[in-house]
Amino acid sequence: MCMMPDKIPGARPLNEIVLHGSDWTELGEMFGILCDDDDAQTARHVRNKIGELADRFVLRDPAPLPEDFRRLELIRGFVSLLRDGSRGIGYCAPLWQGLLEIQDDWTFLRFVMVLLEFMWT
């Protein structure tokens, strides 16, 4: 179950969001989606928002806004937390490290979309 932006009482502004690297549902908050669980509908909403964000970085029409850069920073930080939290779990840490090494923002975000439901520690 997820709540969309028009239904969230007291949603936090982007500069107050702190991610912990627990699971991908944390990413919903930066788009105004509060996630109670990790169901497919919630994943689709979050994935769509990440896709829209990625498109603004590559198409530049409309141009990315300051909050888009903050969202990108939060997503990269989240992946970094995943990497740190999964050290010692065979494939996980190297996968997240490889994702972090992608410099191109559009490519990075597109792979986040693909790997979204695997993002948990």
Biopython code that builds the backbone (N, CA, C, O; Angstrom):
import numpy as np
from Bio.PDB.StructureBuilder import StructureBuilder

atoms = [
    (1, "MET", "N", (0.849, -1.177, 0.000)),
    (1, "MET", "CA", (0.000, 0.000, 0.000)),
    (1, "MET", "C", (0.890, 1.233, 0.000)),
    (1, "MET", "O", (1.830, 1.331, 0.788)),
    (2, "CYS", "N", (0.590, 2.160, -0.879)),
    (2, "CYS", "CA", (1.358, 3.397, -0.884)),
    (2, "CYS", "C", (0.401, 4.579, -0.897)),
    (2, "CYS", "O", (-0.735, 4.486, -1.362)),
    (3, "MET", "N", (0.896, 5.686, -0.374)),
    (3, "MET", "CA", (0.125, 6.921, -0.384)),
    (3, "MET", "C", (0.801, 7.877, -1.344)),
    (3, "MET", "O", (2.015, 8.071, -1.288)),
    (4, "MET", "N", (0.013, 8.475, -2.226)),
    (4, "MET", "CA", (0.543, 9.394, -3.204)),
    (4, "MET", "C", (0.581, 10.810, -2.622)),
    (4, "MET", "O", (-0.056, 11.074, -1.602)),
    (5, "PRO", "N", (1.323, 11.722, -3.262)),
    (5, "PRO", "CA", (1.584, 13.041, -2.691)),
    (5, "PRO", "C", (0.362, 13.817, -2.224)),
    (5, "PRO", "O", (0.436, 14.496, -1.200)),
    (6, "ASP", "N", (-0.735, 13.745, -2.918)),
    (6, "ASP", "CA", (-1.900, 14.534, -2.524)),
    (6, "ASP", "C", (-2.591, 13.979, -1.286)),
    (6, "ASP", "O", (-3.524, 14.601, -0.777)),
    (7, "LYS", "N", (-2.158, 12.826, -0.790)),
    (7, "LYS", "CA", (-2.805, 12.200, 0.362)),
    (7, "LYS", "C", (-1.895, 12.114, 1.583)),
    (7, "LYS", "O", (-2.291, 11.553, 2.604)),
    (8, "ILE", "N", (-0.699, 12.651, 1.497)),
    (8, "ILE", "CA", (0.268, 12.499, 2.577)),
    (8, "ILE", "C", (0.229, 13.715, 3.491)),
    (8, "ILE", "O", (0.628, 14.810, 3.093)),
    (9, "PRO", "N", (-0.251, 13.525, 4.713)),
    (9, "PRO", "CA", (-0.210, 14.649, 5.653)),
    (9, "PRO", "C", (1.204, 14.825, 6.194)),
    (9, "PRO", "O", (1.835, 13.854, 6.612)),
    (10, "GLY", "N", (1.699, 16.043, 6.188)),
    (10, "GLY", "CA", (3.001, 16.338, 6.785)),
    (10, "GLY", "C", (4.191, 15.693, 6.106)),
    (10, "GLY", "O", (5.148, 15.321, 6.785)),
    (11, "ALA", "N", (4.166, 15.545, 4.785)),
    (11, "ALA", "CA", (5.317, 14.977, 4.084)),
    (11, "ALA", "C", (6.532, 15.868, 4.293)),
    (11, "ALA", "O", (6.416, 17.093, 4.290)),
    (12, "ARG", "N", (7.705, 15.252, 4.474)),
    (12, "ARG", "CA", (8.934, 16.010, 4.743)),
    (12, "ARG", "C", (9.502, 16.601, 3.456)),
    (12, "ARG", "O", (9.432, 15.978, 2.397)),
    (13, "PRO", "N", (10.069, 17.818, 3.552)),
    (13, "PRO", "CA", (10.755, 18.380, 2.391)),
    (13, "PRO", "C", (12.024, 17.582, 2.079)),
    (13, "PRO", "O", (12.554, 16.881, 2.941)),
    (14, "LEU", "N", (12.500, 17.694, 0.845)),
    (14, "LEU", "CA", (13.665, 16.931, 0.405)),
    (14, "LEU", "C", (14.886, 17.128, 1.301)),
    (14, "LEU", "O", (15.629, 16.180, 1.551)),
    (15, "ASN", "N", (15.096, 18.343, 1.780)),
    (15, "ASN", "CA", (16.297, 18.585, 2.579)),
    (15, "ASN", "C", (16.217, 17.973, 3.976)),
    (15, "ASN", "O", (17.200, 18.000, 4.717)),
    (16, "GLU", "N", (15.066, 17.423, 4.342)),
    (16, "GLU", "CA", (14.923, 16.771, 5.648)),
    (16, "GLU", "C", (14.873, 15.247, 5.542)),
    (16, "GLU", "O", (14.809, 14.559, 6.561)),
    (17, "ILE", "N", (14.901, 14.725, 4.344)),
    (17, "ILE", "CA", (14.830, 13.274, 4.155)),
    (17, "ILE", "C", (16.184, 12.640, 4.462)),
    (17, "ILE", "O", (17.217, 13.064, 3.944)),
    (18, "VAL", "N", (16.156, 11.626, 5.308)),
    (18, "VAL", "CA", (17.359, 10.869, 5.650)),
    (18, "VAL", "C", (17.076, 9.409, 5.298)),
    (18, "VAL", "O", (16.104, 8.820, 5.772)),
    (19, "LEU", "N", (17.936, 8.843, 4.463)),
    (19, "LEU", "CA", (17.780, 7.452, 4.064)),
    (19, "LEU", "C", (18.704, 6.575, 4.904)),
    (19, "LEU", "O", (19.764, 7.017, 5.347)),
    (20, "HIS", "N", (18.286, 5.323, 5.116)),
    (20, "HIS", "CA", (19.047, 4.407, 5.958)),
    (20, "HIS", "C", (19.606, 3.209, 5.200)),
    (20, "HIS", "O", (20.427, 2.466, 5.738)),
    (21, "GLY", "N", (19.172, 3.015, 3.960)),
    (21, "GLY", "CA", (19.659, 1.892, 3.173)),
    (21, "GLY", "C", (19.010, 0.573, 3.534)),
    (21, "GLY", "O", (19.581, -0.488, 3.286)),
    (22, "SER", "N", (17.819, 0.627, 4.120)),
    (22, "SER", "CA", (17.123, -0.603, 4.522)),
    (22, "SER", "C", (16.509, -1.315, 3.325)),
    (22, "SER", "O", (16.805, -2.482, 3.067)),
    (23, "ASP", "N", (15.654, -0.608, 2.600)),
    (23, "ASP", "CA", (15.082, -1.176, 1.384)),
    (23, "ASP", "C", (14.578, -0.069, 0.473)),
    (23, "ASP", "O", (14.480, 1.091, 0.872)),
    (24, "TRP", "N", (14.262, -0.449, -0.756)),
    (24, "TRP", "CA", (13.943, 0.506, -1.808)),
    (24, "TRP", "C", (12.717, 1.361, -1.516)),
    (24, "TRP", "O", (12.557, 2.417, -2.128)),
    (25, "THR", "N", (11.849, 0.943, -0.605)),
    (25, "THR", "CA", (10.656, 1.746, -0.331)),
    (25, "THR", "C", (11.023, 3.118, 0.234)),
    (25, "THR", "O", (10.234, 4.060, 0.142)),
    (26, "GLU", "N", (12.221, 3.232, 0.819)),
    (26, "GLU", "CA", (12.683, 4.531, 1.310)),
    (26, "GLU", "C", (12.747, 5.564, 0.187)),
    (26, "GLU", "O", (12.527, 6.752, 0.422)),
    (27, "LEU", "N", (13.046, 5.119, -1.021)),
    (27, "LEU", "CA", (13.179, 6.044, -2.147)),
    (27, "LEU", "C", (11.859, 6.721, -2.492)),
    (27, "LEU", "O", (11.854, 7.811, -3.063)),
    (28, "GLY", "N", (10.757, 6.097, -2.159)),
    (28, "GLY", "CA", (9.453, 6.680, -2.465)),
    (28, "GLY", "C", (9.231, 8.025, -1.813)),
    (28, "GLY", "O", (8.588, 8.899, -2.395)),
    (29, "GLU", "N", (9.755, 8.203, -0.609)),
    (29, "GLU", "CA", (9.500, 9.430, 0.131)),
    (29, "GLU", "C", (9.978, 10.672, -0.615)),
    (29, "GLU", "O", (9.340, 11.722, -0.539)),
    (30, "MET", "N", (11.089, 10.562, -1.331)),
    (30, "MET", "CA", (11.600, 11.746, -2.030)),
    (30, "MET", "C", (10.709, 12.178, -3.181)),
    (30, "MET", "O", (10.837, 13.290, -3.694)),
    (31, "PHE", "N", (9.799, 11.290, -3.585)),
    (31, "PHE", "CA", (8.831, 11.626, -4.630)),
    (31, "PHE", "C", (7.442, 11.850, -4.046)),
    (31, "PHE", "O", (6.472, 12.022, -4.784)),
    (32, "GLY", "N", (7.350, 11.846, -2.719)),
    (32, "GLY", "CA", (6.052, 12.035, -2.078)),
    (32, "GLY", "C", (5.217, 10.775, -2.025)),
    (32, "GLY", "O", (3.995, 10.845, -1.895)),
    (33, "ILE", "N", (5.862, 9.618, -2.123)),
    (33, "ILE", "CA", (5.168, 8.327, -2.050)),
    (33, "ILE", "C", (5.594, 7.656, -0.757)),
    (33, "ILE", "O", (6.750, 7.258, -0.614)),
    (34, "LEU", "N", (4.672, 7.529, 0.185)),
    (34, "LEU", "CA", (4.991, 6.828, 1.424)),
    (34, "LEU", "C", (4.602, 5.367, 1.263)),
    (34, "LEU", "O", (3.466, 5.049, 0.912)),
    (35, "CYS", "N", (5.537, 4.503, 1.519)),
    (35, "CYS", "CA", (5.355, 3.080, 1.266)),
    (35, "CYS", "C", (5.243, 2.309, 2.573)),
    (35, "CYS", "O", (6.115, 2.404, 3.437)),
    (36, "ASP", "N", (4.177, 1.556, 2.712)),
    (36, "ASP", "CA", (4.000, 0.687, 3.871)),
    (36, "ASP", "C", (4.652, -0.666, 3.654)),
    (36, "ASP", "O", (5.128, -1.290, 4.602)),
    (37, "ASP", "N", (4.675, -1.112, 2.431)),
    (37, "ASP", "CA", (5.270, -2.408, 2.130)),
    (37, "ASP", "C", (5.837, -2.378, 0.715)),
    (37, "ASP", "O", (5.750, -1.366, 0.020)),
    (38, "ASP", "N", (6.407, -3.481, 0.307)),
    (38, "ASP", "CA", (7.103, -3.516, -0.979)),
    (38, "ASP", "C", (6.312, -4.245, -2.060)),
    (38, "ASP", "O", (6.828, -5.150, -2.716)),
    (39, "ASP", "N", (5.074, -3.849, -2.235)),
    (39, "ASP", "CA", (4.229, -4.495, -3.235)),
    (39, "ASP", "C", (4.561, -3.989, -4.646)),
    (39, "ASP", "O", (5.242, -2.977, -4.809)),
    (40, "ALA", "N", (4.078, -4.697, -5.639)),
    (40, "ALA", "CA", (4.380, -4.380, -7.037)),
    (40, "ALA", "C", (3.835, -3.019, -7.457)),
    (40, "ALA", "O", (4.466, -2.327, -8.256)),
    (41, "GLN", "N", (2.688, -2.627, -6.940)),
    (41, "GLN", "CA", (2.113, -1.331, -7.294)),
    (41, "GLN", "C", (3.011, -0.194, -6.805)),
    (41, "GLN", "O", (3.266, 0.762, -7.537)),
    (42, "THR", "N", (3.480, -0.303, -5.581)),
    (42, "THR", "CA", (4.373, 0.709, -5.028)),
    (42, "THR", "C", (5.655, 0.763, -5.847)),
    (42, "THR", "O", (6.124, 1.851, -6.180)),
    (43, "ALA", "N", (6.226, -0.383, -6.177)),
    (43, "ALA", "CA", (7.449, -0.433, -6.981)),
    (43, "ALA", "C", (7.222, 0.255, -8.326)),
    (43, "ALA", "O", (8.090, 0.992, -8.793)),
    (44, "ARG", "N", (6.086, 0.029, -8.943)),
    (44, "ARG", "CA", (5.783, 0.654, -10.225)),
    (44, "ARG", "C", (5.739, 2.179, -10.092)),
    (44, "ARG", "O", (6.281, 2.888, -10.940)),
    (45, "HIS", "N", (5.099, 2.688, -9.035)),
    (45, "HIS", "CA", (5.034, 4.138, -8.816)),
    (45, "HIS", "C", (6.429, 4.728, -8.634)),
    (45, "HIS", "O", (6.762, 5.741, -9.250)),
    (46, "VAL", "N", (7.241, 4.099, -7.793)),
    (46, "VAL", "CA", (8.591, 4.602, -7.534)),
    (46, "VAL", "C", (9.424, 4.509, -8.808)),
    (46, "VAL", "O", (10.143, 5.450, -9.144)),
    (47, "ARG", "N", (9.337, 3.398, -9.517)),
    (47, "ARG", "CA", (10.093, 3.215, -10.763)),
    (47, "ARG", "C", (9.703, 4.288, -11.792)),
    (47, "ARG", "O", (10.569, 4.830, -12.478)),
    (48, "ASN", "N", (8.417, 4.590, -11.897)),
    (48, "ASN", "CA", (7.972, 5.621, -12.840)),
    (48, "ASN", "C", (8.555, 6.984, -12.485)),
    (48, "ASN", "O", (8.980, 7.729, -13.368)),
    (49, "LYS", "N", (8.576, 7.310, -11.199)),
    (49, "LYS", "CA", (9.126, 8.596, -10.768)),
    (49, "LYS", "C", (10.628, 8.676, -11.046)),
    (49, "LYS", "O", (11.128, 9.724, -11.455)),
    (50, "ILE", "N", (11.348, 7.574, -10.825)),
    (50, "ILE", "CA", (12.782, 7.554, -11.126)),
    (50, "ILE", "C", (12.988, 7.701, -12.633)),
    (50, "ILE", "O", (13.918, 8.382, -13.066)),
    (51, "GLY", "N", (12.141, 7.077, -13.424)),
    (51, "GLY", "CA", (12.225, 7.202, -14.882)),
    (51, "GLY", "C", (12.003, 8.632, -15.348)),
    (51, "GLY", "O", (12.713, 9.117, -16.229)),
    (52, "GLU", "N", (11.020, 9.308, -14.762)),
    (52, "GLU", "CA", (10.778, 10.716, -15.094)),
    (52, "GLU", "C", (11.985, 11.570, -14.734)),
    (52, "GLU", "O", (12.369, 12.470, -15.481)),
    (53, "LEU", "N", (12.575, 11.279, -13.584)),
    (53, "LEU", "CA", (13.769, 11.997, -13.151)),
    (53, "LEU", "C", (14.915, 11.760, -14.137)),
    (53, "LEU", "O", (15.589, 12.708, -14.541)),
    (54, "ALA", "N", (15.135, 10.515, -14.521)),
    (54, "ALA", "CA", (16.199, 10.174, -15.471)),
    (54, "ALA", "C", (16.003, 10.920, -16.790)),
    (54, "ALA", "O", (16.962, 11.432, -17.368)),
    (55, "ASP", "N", (14.770, 10.978, -17.259)),
    (55, "ASP", "CA", (14.501, 11.647, -18.528)),
    (55, "ASP", "C", (14.816, 13.138, -18.466)),
    (55, "ASP", "O", (15.280, 13.711, -19.452)),
    (56, "ARG", "N", (14.571, 13.771, -17.323)),
    (56, "ARG", "CA", (14.908, 15.198, -17.206)),
    (56, "ARG", "C", (16.417, 15.415, -17.308)),
    (56, "ARG", "O", (16.863, 16.451, -17.801)),
    (57, "PHE", "N", (17.202, 14.443, -16.844)),
    (57, "PHE", "CA", (18.658, 14.597, -16.930)),
    (57, "PHE", "C", (19.181, 14.377, -18.343)),
    (57, "PHE", "O", (20.195, 14.965, -18.717)),
    (58, "VAL", "N", (18.518, 13.552, -19.126)),
    (58, "VAL", "CA", (19.031, 13.288, -20.476)),
    (58, "VAL", "C", (18.391, 14.204, -21.517)),
    (58, "VAL", "O", (19.076, 14.679, -22.422)),
    (59, "LEU", "N", (17.088, 14.458, -21.401)),
    (59, "LEU", "CA", (16.397, 15.248, -22.405)),
    (59, "LEU", "C", (16.555, 16.748, -22.184)),
    (59, "LEU", "O", (16.519, 17.536, -23.129)),
    (60, "ARG", "N", (16.729, 17.128, -20.926)),
    (60, "ARG", "CA", (16.856, 18.541, -20.545)),
    (60, "ARG", "C", (15.641, 19.362, -20.976)),
    (60, "ARG", "O", (15.734, 20.580, -21.128)),
    (61, "ASP", "N", (14.508, 18.695, -21.171)),
    (61, "ASP", "CA", (13.277, 19.391, -21.539)),
    (61, "ASP", "C", (12.108, 18.702, -20.854)),
    (61, "ASP", "O", (11.579, 17.736, -21.405)),
    (62, "PRO", "N", (11.686, 19.142, -19.702)),
    (62, "PRO", "CA", (12.170, 20.332, -19.019)),
    (62, "PRO", "C", (13.523, 20.066, -18.358)),
    (62, "PRO", "O", (13.875, 18.928, -18.049)),
    (63, "ALA", "N", (14.252, 21.132, -18.156)),
    (63, "ALA", "CA", (15.576, 21.034, -17.527)),
    (63, "ALA", "C", (15.440, 20.552, -16.087)),
    (63, "ALA", "O", (14.450, 20.858, -15.423)),
    (64, "PRO", "N", (16.429, 19.801, -15.599)),
    (64, "PRO", "CA", (16.381, 19.366, -14.199)),
    (64, "PRO", "C", (16.314, 20.564, -13.251)),
    (64, "PRO", "O", (16.976, 21.580, -13.463)),
    (65, "LEU", "N", (15.520, 20.425, -12.225)),
    (65, "LEU", "CA", (15.364, 21.454, -11.208)),
    (65, "LEU", "C", (16.328, 21.189, -10.058)),
    (65, "LEU", "O", (16.872, 20.089, -9.960)),
    (66, "PRO", "N", (16.554, 22.177, -9.179)),
    (66, "PRO", "CA", (17.438, 21.931, -8.025)),
    (66, "PRO", "C", (17.005, 20.713, -7.205)),
    (66, "PRO", "O", (17.856, 19.970, -6.714)),
    (67, "GLU", "N", (15.702, 20.500, -7.051)),
    (67, "GLU", "CA", (15.260, 19.331, -6.287)),
    (67, "GLU", "C", (15.560, 18.017, -7.010)),
    (67, "GLU", "O", (15.677, 16.974, -6.367)),
    (68, "ASP", "N", (15.684, 18.056, -8.343)),
    (68, "ASP", "CA", (16.062, 16.856, -9.084)),
    (68, "ASP", "C", (17.495, 16.451, -8.746)),
    (68, "ASP", "O", (17.799, 15.267, -8.604)),
    (69, "PHE", "N", (18.365, 17.445, -8.619)),
    (69, "PHE", "CA", (19.752, 17.150, -8.249)),
    (69, "PHE", "C", (19.818, 16.595, -6.824)),
    (69, "PHE", "O", (20.635, 15.720, -6.537)),
    (70, "ARG", "N", (18.973, 17.093, -5.943)),
    (70, "ARG", "CA", (18.908, 16.570, -4.569)),
    (70, "ARG", "C", (18.414, 15.123, -4.590)),
    (70, "ARG", "O", (18.947, 14.281, -3.866)),
    (71, "ARG", "N", (17.407, 14.825, -5.407)),
    (71, "ARG", "CA", (16.910, 13.445, -5.512)),
    (71, "ARG", "C", (18.010, 12.514, -6.019)),
    (71, "ARG", "O", (18.187, 11.412, -5.501)),
    (72, "LEU", "N", (18.745, 12.963, -7.034)),
    (72, "LEU", "CA", (19.851, 12.159, -7.562)),
    (72, "LEU", "C", (20.888, 11.906, -6.466)),
    (72, "LEU", "O", (21.379, 10.788, -6.312)),
    (73, "GLU", "N", (21.209, 12.937, -5.719)),
    (73, "GLU", "CA", (22.163, 12.801, -4.611)),
    (73, "GLU", "C", (21.649, 11.798, -3.565)),
    (73, "GLU", "O", (22.419, 10.981, -3.058)),
    (74, "LEU", "N", (20.363, 11.861, -3.248)),
    (74, "LEU", "CA", (19.778, 10.924, -2.286)),
    (74, "LEU", "C", (19.822, 9.489, -2.809)),
    (74, "LEU", "O", (20.116, 8.563, -2.054)),
    (75, "ILE", "N", (19.534, 9.304, -4.084)),
    (75, "ILE", "CA", (19.541, 7.952, -4.656)),
    (75, "ILE", "C", (20.962, 7.389, -4.650)),
    (75, "ILE", "O", (21.169, 6.227, -4.302)),
    (76, "ARG", "N", (21.929, 8.203, -5.030)),
    (76, "ARG", "CA", (23.329, 7.732, -4.989)),
    (76, "ARG", "C", (23.742, 7.408, -3.550)),
    (76, "ARG", "O", (24.441, 6.424, -3.310)),
    (77, "GLY", "N", (23.314, 8.227, -2.607)),
    (77, "GLY", "CA", (23.604, 7.958, -1.200)),
    (77, "GLY", "C", (22.956, 6.682, -0.716)),
    (77, "GLY", "O", (23.546, 5.938, 0.068)),
    (78, "PHE", "N", (21.739, 6.423, -1.181)),
    (78, "PHE", "CA", (21.038, 5.198, -0.815)),
    (78, "PHE", "C", (21.797, 3.971, -1.326)),
    (78, "PHE", "O", (21.969, 2.997, -0.593)),
    (79, "VAL", "N", (22.249, 4.017, -2.576)),
    (79, "VAL", "CA", (23.003, 2.893, -3.135)),
    (79, "VAL", "C", (24.312, 2.709, -2.363)),
    (79, "VAL", "O", (24.751, 1.580, -2.142)),
    (80, "SER", "N", (24.923, 3.797, -1.961)),
    (80, "SER", "CA", (26.140, 3.711, -1.149)),
    (80, "SER", "C", (25.859, 3.013, 0.190)),
    (80, "SER", "O", (26.652, 2.190, 0.647)),
    (81, "LEU", "N", (24.732, 3.349, 0.806)),
    (81, "LEU", "CA", (24.337, 2.682, 2.057)),
    (81, "LEU", "C", (24.078, 1.194, 1.827)),
    (81, "LEU", "O", (24.430, 0.361, 2.662)),
    (82, "LEU", "N", (23.457, 0.864, 0.686)),
    (82, "LEU", "CA", (23.241, -0.555, 0.350)),
    (82, "LEU", "C", (24.578, -1.279, 0.255)),
    (82, "LEU", "O", (24.751, -2.368, 0.802)),
    (83, "ARG", "N", (25.517, -0.657, -0.448)),
    (83, "ARG", "CA", (26.839, -1.271, -0.599)),
    (83, "ARG", "C", (27.480, -1.504, 0.765)),
    (83, "ARG", "O", (27.993, -2.588, 1.042)),
    (84, "ASP", "N", (27.445, -0.486, 1.608)),
    (84, "ASP", "CA", (28.076, -0.598, 2.921)),
    (84, "ASP", "C", (27.371, -1.629, 3.803)),
    (84, "ASP", "O", (28.019, -2.332, 4.578)),
    (85, "GLY", "N", (26.062, -1.715, 3.687)),
    (85, "GLY", "CA", (25.287, -2.642, 4.506)),
    (85, "GLY", "C", (25.332, -4.078, 4.038)),
    (85, "GLY", "O", (24.918, -4.984, 4.762)),
    (86, "SER", "N", (25.836, -4.297, 2.819)),
    (86, "SER", "CA", (25.836, -5.660, 2.294)),
    (86, "SER", "C", (27.236, -6.235, 2.148)),
    (86, "SER", "O", (27.420, -7.259, 1.490)),
    (87, "ARG", "N", (28.203, -5.598, 2.744)),
    (87, "ARG", "CA", (29.568, -6.147, 2.701)),
    (87, "ARG", "C", (29.549, -7.550, 3.307)),
    (87, "ARG", "O", (28.933, -7.787, 4.346)),
    (88, "GLY", "N", (30.216, -8.440, 2.655)),
    (88, "GLY", "CA", (30.271, -9.809, 3.137)),
    (88, "GLY", "C", (29.154, -10.691, 2.585)),
    (88, "GLY", "O", (29.116, -11.889, 2.865)),
    (89, "ILE", "N", (28.245, -10.108, 1.803)),
    (89, "ILE", "CA", (27.173, -10.899, 1.182)),
    (89, "ILE", "C", (27.534, -11.084, -0.284)),
    (89, "ILE", "O", (26.963, -10.436, -1.161)),
    (90, "GLY", "N", (28.476, -11.964, -0.539)),
    (90, "GLY", "CA", (28.913, -12.334, -1.874)),
    (90, "GLY", "C", (28.744, -11.323, -2.978)),
    (90, "GLY", "O", (29.614, -10.476, -3.184)),
    (91, "TYR", "N", (27.641, -11.397, -3.691)),
    (91, "TYR", "CA", (27.432, -10.610, -4.898)),
    (91, "TYR", "C", (26.967, -9.180, -4.635)),
    (91, "TYR", "O", (27.153, -8.323, -5.499)),
    (92, "CYS", "N", (26.377, -8.888, -3.491)),
    (92, "CYS", "CA", (25.698, -7.604, -3.267)),
    (92, "CYS", "C", (26.625, -6.400, -3.302)),
    (92, "CYS", "O", (26.428, -5.503, -4.122)),
    (93, "ALA", "N", (27.613, -6.356, -2.451)),
    (93, "ALA", "CA", (28.477, -5.176, -2.360)),
    (93, "ALA", "C", (29.141, -4.848, -3.696)),
    (93, "ALA", "O", (29.160, -3.679, -4.080)),
    (94, "PRO", "N", (29.689, -5.834, -4.427)),
    (94, "PRO", "CA", (30.289, -5.505, -5.727)),
    (94, "PRO", "C", (29.254, -4.968, -6.733)),
    (94, "PRO", "O", (29.576, -4.110, -7.554)),
    (95, "LEU", "N", (28.036, -5.467, -6.667)),
    (95, "LEU", "CA", (26.989, -4.988, -7.574)),
    (95, "LEU", "C", (26.688, -3.519, -7.307)),
    (95, "LEU", "O", (26.646, -2.711, -8.235)),
    (96, "TRP", "N", (26.476, -3.171, -6.028)),
    (96, "TRP", "CA", (26.163, -1.783, -5.686)),
    (96, "TRP", "C", (27.371, -0.880, -5.949)),
    (96, "TRP", "O", (27.198, 0.269, -6.354)),
    (97, "GLN", "N", (28.580, -1.376, -5.727)),
    (97, "GLN", "CA", (29.779, -0.591, -6.029)),
    (97, "GLN", "C", (29.849, -0.305, -7.528)),
    (97, "GLN", "O", (30.142, 0.819, -7.935)),
    (98, "GLY", "N", (29.585, -1.306, -8.334)),
    (98, "GLY", "CA", (29.587, -1.110, -9.782)),
    (98, "GLY", "C", (28.556, -0.084, -10.217)),
    (98, "GLY", "O", (28.824, 0.739, -11.093)),
    (99, "LEU", "N", (27.386, -0.130, -9.614)),
    (99, "LEU", "CA", (26.336, 0.840, -9.933)),
    (99, "LEU", "C", (26.797, 2.247, -9.579)),
    (99, "LEU", "O", (26.566, 3.188, -10.338)),
    (100, "LEU", "N", (27.447, 2.393, -8.431)),
    (100, "LEU", "CA", (27.939, 3.709, -8.015)),
    (100, "LEU", "C", (29.017, 4.258, -8.942)),
    (100, "LEU", "O", (29.201, 5.472, -9.028)),
    (101, "GLU", "N", (29.722, 3.382, -9.627)),
    (101, "GLU", "CA", (30.794, 3.823, -10.523)),
    (101, "GLU", "C", (30.275, 4.370, -11.846)),
    (101, "GLU", "O", (31.049, 4.929, -12.623)),
    (102, "ILE", "N", (28.987, 4.221, -12.116)),
    (102, "ILE", "CA", (28.401, 4.773, -13.342)),
    (102, "ILE", "C", (28.304, 6.285, -13.187)),
    (102, "ILE", "O", (27.578, 6.782, -12.326)),
    (103, "GLN", "N", (29.029, 7.004, -14.012)),
    (103, "GLN", "CA", (29.080, 8.467, -13.927)),
    (103, "GLN", "C", (27.879, 9.138, -14.578)),
    (103, "GLN", "O", (27.389, 10.151, -14.078)),
    (104, "ASP", "N", (27.408, 8.592, -15.672)),
    (104, "ASP", "CA", (26.290, 9.189, -16.404)),
    (104, "ASP", "C", (25.006, 9.056, -15.584)),
    (104, "ASP", "O", (24.586, 7.948, -15.252)),
    (105, "ASP", "N", (24.393, 10.183, -15.265)),
    (105, "ASP", "CA", (23.221, 10.182, -14.385)),
    (105, "ASP", "C", (22.052, 9.407, -14.967)),
    (105, "ASP", "O", (21.383, 8.666, -14.247)),
    (106, "TRP", "N", (21.795, 9.565, -16.266)),
    (106, "TRP", "CA", (20.674, 8.861, -16.887)),
    (106, "TRP", "C", (20.883, 7.348, -16.803)),
    (106, "TRP", "O", (19.972, 6.610, -16.431)),
    (107, "THR", "N", (22.078, 6.898, -17.148)),
    (107, "THR", "CA", (22.375, 5.465, -17.110)),
    (107, "THR", "C", (22.271, 4.934, -15.685)),
    (107, "THR", "O", (21.692, 3.873, -15.453)),
    (108, "PHE", "N", (22.830, 5.669, -14.736)),
    (108, "PHE", "CA", (22.741, 5.268, -13.331)),
    (108, "PHE", "C", (21.276, 5.091, -12.908)),
    (108, "PHE", "O", (20.908, 4.068, -12.332)),
    (109, "LEU", "N", (20.457, 6.089, -13.198)),
    (109, "LEU", "CA", (19.047, 6.028, -12.780)),
    (109, "LEU", "C", (18.289, 4.910, -13.487)),
    (109, "LEU", "O", (17.427, 4.273, -12.883)),
    (110, "ARG", "N", (18.594, 4.666, -14.744)),
    (110, "ARG", "CA", (17.911, 3.580, -15.471)),
    (110, "ARG", "C", (18.238, 2.217, -14.836)),
    (110, "ARG", "O", (17.364, 1.356, -14.732)),
    (111, "PHE", "N", (19.482, 2.028, -14.417)),
    (111, "PHE", "CA", (19.833, 0.767, -13.769)),
    (111, "PHE", "C", (19.243, 0.670, -12.366)),
    (111, "PHE", "O", (18.921, -0.425, -11.904)),
    (112, "VAL", "N", (19.099, 1.805, -11.688)),
    (112, "VAL", "CA", (18.395, 1.790, -10.399)),
    (112, "VAL", "C", (16.973, 1.287, -10.613)),
    (112, "VAL", "O", (16.463, 0.491, -9.825)),
    (113, "MET", "N", (16.335, 1.757, -11.687)),
    (113, "MET", "CA", (14.974, 1.300, -11.983)),
    (113, "MET", "C", (14.926, -0.223, -12.165)),
    (113, "MET", "O", (14.047, -0.896, -11.626)),
    (114, "VAL", "N", (15.874, -0.745, -12.923)),
    (114, "VAL", "CA", (15.911, -2.182, -13.205)),
    (114, "VAL", "C", (16.141, -2.992, -11.928)),
    (114, "VAL", "O", (15.532, -4.045, -11.737)),
    (115, "LEU", "N", (17.012, -2.503, -11.065)),
    (115, "LEU", "CA", (17.405, -3.242, -9.861)),
    (115, "LEU", "C", (16.572, -2.897, -8.629)),
    (115, "LEU", "O", (16.820, -3.425, -7.545)),
    (116, "LEU", "N", (15.588, -2.017, -8.789)),
    (116, "LEU", "CA", (14.849, -1.463, -7.656)),
    (116, "LEU", "C", (14.416, -2.511, -6.638)),
    (116, "LEU", "O", (14.705, -2.365, -5.450)),
    (117, "GLU", "N", (13.740, -3.550, -7.071)),
    (117, "GLU", "CA", (13.178, -4.503, -6.125)),
    (117, "GLU", "C", (14.220, -5.421, -5.484)),
    (117, "GLU", "O", (13.893, -6.214, -4.601)),
    (118, "PHE", "N", (15.466, -5.313, -5.927)),
    (118, "PHE", "CA", (16.558, -6.059, -5.300)),
    (118, "PHE", "C", (17.295, -5.207, -4.272)),
    (118, "PHE", "O", (18.240, -5.670, -3.633)),
    (119, "MET", "N", (16.859, -3.967, -4.118)),
    (119, "MET", "CA", (17.561, -3.025, -3.247)),
    (119, "MET", "C", (17.056, -3.098, -1.823)),
    (119, "MET", "O", (16.136, -2.382, -1.428)),
    (120, "TRP", "N", (17.675, -3.975, -1.067)),
    (120, "TRP", "CA", (17.361, -4.108, 0.371)),
    (120, "TRP", "C", (18.540, -4.802, 1.047)),
    (120, "TRP", "O", (19.316, -5.511, 0.405)),
    (121, "THR", "N", (18.655, -4.584, 2.345)),
    (121, "THR", "CA", (19.725, -5.254, 3.092)),
    (121, "THR", "C", (19.115, -5.971, 4.280)),
    (121, "THR", "O", (19.833, -6.605, 5.054)),
]
sb = StructureBuilder()
sb.init_structure("model")
sb.init_model(0)
sb.init_chain("A")
sb.init_seg("    ")
for serial, (resi, resn, name, xyz) in enumerate(atoms, 1):
    if name == "N":
        sb.init_residue(resn, " ", resi, " ")
    sb.init_atom(name, np.array(xyz, "f"), 0.0, 1.0, " ", f" {name:<3s}", serial, name[0])
structure = sb.get_structure()
